[in-house]
Amino acid sequence: MAKSYLQLQESEGHLLAAASRLYSAYLTTNQFTGDNQADLMKKSIRESIQMAHAIDAAIIADAEVD
């Protein structure tokens, strides 16, 4: 496997952590068929982003307060 350089922004790292937990859960359940790894990974990423948007809409972060 070729090496690649990757540097995630902080928010991307948080989304990767959430997505990887979802992905891991999918791989250990009956939703994993052996042929749908890529689809489950994409689903995990989409759901992590949806959760982030929902949290952002529901919470006022300290930095957002005047």
N, C-alpha and C positions, 0 to 999 in steps of 0.2 A: 504494500500500500504506500502510495506517495505521501510524503509529509505535506501539510499545508499550514499556512500561518493564519491564525484566527484570533481576533481580539473583540470580545463582546462588550457592549456598553453595559453599565450596571443594570438597567431595566431589562435588557435582553437576557442577562444572566439569571435574573429572577424568573423570567418567563421560561427559560430553559429548565430551571429547577422544577417548576410546577408542571411543565409539559412532560418531563422525564418521569415524574411520579405517576402521572396519568397513564403514560405509555407503558410503564412497568406494570401497572394494575391491569391494563387491557391484555398484556401478554400473558398474564397469569390466570386469566379467566377464560370462559368458554367463547368469548368474542374473538379470540385468536384462532384462526383456521390454518395457519402455516403459510398461506398465500396472501395475507392481507397486512403484513407488517408495515408497508409504506402507507397504506390507507389509515391504519391506526395511529401511526406517527403524525400524519397530517391532521387527523381528528384531534389528537392530544394538543397539538400546537394551536389549532383554531379555538379549542375550548379554553386553553390557558389565556389566550388573548381576550376572549369573551369575558372571562372572569376578571381580568385586569380592568377592562372597560366598565364592568358592573361595579367593581370596587371603587374605581375613580369617580364614578357618578354618585356613589353613595357616601363617600367619605371626603371630608375637607382635610387635606394634609396640613401639617404644621407650616410648611413653606408657602401654602396658599392663603394663609391668614394674614391680613394687613396689620 
